[in-house]
Amino acid sequence: MLDDLEIGNRQLTIAGHTRPLDDLTMKLLLDWLEHRRQRWPNTANLHLLINNQTATKVGRARNHWITATLRGQDATLERLRVDRQLEEPLTHRPGPLHLAEVFGLDEKTAMR
């Protein structure tokens, strides 16, 4: 939901877990919010991700809408997720506690 995004604190809450936003994610979110505002200026939908079908309603965009965009591409959501997790320690702090915080991982998983 839009209320789950804290731009000033660079945080996003997902499923009750507050996660910090890195520079790339923050830029993409700001670009998306600007696109969303221009494309659907009068929408009452409070979901962060909306599309043509959901902009005039109050429901969320379905998973199919997101995954269909990547269908047939070399990049998949899973590959992007793993790549992002591997890149984080190379560009920021490599500690497992940082990884656990950024990605919402269990500490043992982050250590591995």
Secondary structure as UniProt FT lines:
FT   HELIX           2..4
FT   STRAND          5..6
FT   TURN            7..10
FT   STRAND          11..14
FT   TURN            15..16
FT   STRAND          17..20
FT   HELIX           23..39
FT   TURN            41..42
FT   TURN            52..56
FT   HELIX           63..70
FT   TURN            71..72
FT   HELIX           77..91
FT   HELIX           96..103
FT   HELIX           107..111
//
